[in-house]
Amino acid sequence: GMVTVEAPMVGTFYRASSPAAEPYVQEGDLVKEGQILCIIEAMKLMNEITSEYEGEIVSVYVENGKPVQYGERLFAIKTR
């Protein structure tokens, strides 16, 4: 099946740990449960968002550096 990873908080979405770093995940990547997908910065705190599922990243819905709202779609994962 297909599952959606949603933002658990309001903040700024980052695909990597720093501007020079590779994104944590990209479309087509296989992820494991507990793997870091992105960071959401909220009130100067960097919150690692991890996968609750094992599967393949099908879509990344948010651009790097963009604000996200609680419940906003971040990723689509095709579960195994």
C-alpha positions in Angstrom: 0.0 0.0 0.0 0.8 3.7 -0.1 1.3 5.7 3.1 1.8 9.4 3.6 4.3 10.9 6.1 2.8 14.1 7.5 4.5 17.0 9.4 4.1 16.5 13.1 4.6 20.2 13.8 4.8 23.6 12.2 8.3 24.7 11.1 10.7 24.8 8.2 11.4 21.7 6.2 14.9 20.7 5.4 15.9 17.7 3.2 19.5 17.5 4.5 21.5 18.3 7.7 23.2 21.3 6.1 23.1 23.2 2.8 26.1 21.3 1.5 25.0 17.8 2.5 23.1 15.3 0.4 19.4 14.9 1.1 18.5 12.3 3.7 16.2 10.6 1.1 15.2 11.0 -2.5 12.5 9.6 -4.7 13.3 6.0 -5.4 15.2 5.4 -2.2 14.4 2.4 0.0 13.9 3.4 3.6 13.8 1.4 6.8 11.6 2.0 9.9 13.4 4.6 12.1 15.5 6.1 9.2 15.7 9.9 9.2 13.7 11.4 6.3 14.1 15.1 6.9 14.5 17.8 9.6 11.8 20.3 10.6 13.2 23.4 12.4 10.8 24.8 14.9 11.7 27.6 17.3 15.5 27.1 16.6 15.2 23.4 17.4 16.1 20.9 14.7 13.6 18.0 14.9 14.6 14.8 13.0 11.5 13.2 11.3 11.9 9.5 11.0 10.0 6.9 9.0 7.4 4.7 10.7 7.4 2.4 7.7 9.7 0.3 5.5 9.4 0.9 1.8 10.3 3.1 -1.2 10.0 6.9 -1.3 7.6 7.6 -4.2 7.1 11.4 -3.7 8.7 14.3 -1.9 5.9 16.9 -1.6 7.8 19.9 0.0 10.7 21.9 -1.4 13.8 22.3 0.8 13.7 25.4 3.0 9.9 25.8 2.8 7.5 26.3 5.7 5.2 23.4 6.6 2.0 23.2 8.6 1.0 20.5 11.1 -0.5 17.6 9.1 1.0 18.7 5.8 2.1 15.9 3.4 5.9 15.5 3.3 6.5 12.1 1.7 4.6 9.2 0.0 6.1 5.8 0.8 5.1 2.6 -1.0 5.3 0.0 1.8 6.7 -3.4 1.5 
